[in-house]
Amino acid sequence: MSDLEARFTEVEKRVQALLQQNRALTKRIGELERELAQARREALKTEHLYGKSMHIRDKVERILSALEGIRHEG
């Protein structure tokens, strides 16, 4: 019986170690999910800013073109 008890004790230790590892991995997954959500928000913000800068660039180019036209007319 002693051998069986020793094996059972070893199995319990392994199960506890696996549970502890599982908790640590679950915590890490949560951290990574939060980091991913933050990266997605930053990407959307960057995309939005890029769109705005392209819009401003387009307006500036139209103004410069109009000014160039006025300059040539005058």
N, C-alpha and C positions, 0 to 999 in steps of 0.2 A: 504494500500500500504506500510506503514511503516514496517509491519511485513515481507512482501516479500523482501523489501530492506535489512532488517537486515539479513534475511536468505541468500540472495545473497552475502552480504558482508562476512558472515561467510564461505560460500562456496569458495569465492575468497581467503580468508585467508588460508583455508585448502589446496587449490590448490597450493598456493605459498609455503606453508610449505612442501608439497609433492615434489614440484619442487626442493626446496632447499635440501631436503633429498636425492632426486634422484641424484643431482649433487655431493653431498658428497659421496654417495655410488658408483657412477661412478668413482670418483677419487680414492676411496679405492680399487675398482676392478683393476684399472690400476696399483696401487702400488703392489697389490698381484700378478698380472700377471708378473710384473717385478721381484718380489722376486722369483716366480716360475721359470722363465727363468734363473735367477742366480743360483738357486738350481740345475736345470738341467745341467747347464754348470759345476758346481762344481762336480756333480755326474759323468759326463762324464770324467772330469779330473781325479777324483779319480779312476775310472775304468781303465783309460789309465795308470795311475801310478801303479796300482795293476798289470796290465798285464806286464808292464816293469819289475816290481820287481820279478814276477814269471819267466820271461825270464832270468833275471840275476841269480836268484836262481838256475835255471836249468843248466846254464853254470857253475856256481861255483861247483855244485854237480858233473858235468861231469869232471871238472878239478881235483877235489878232488879224484874222482874215478880213474882217470888216474894216479895221483900221488901215490895213494895207490897201484895200480897195479905195478908201477915202483918200489916202495919201496919193495914190496914182491918179485920182480924179482931180485933185487940187493942184 
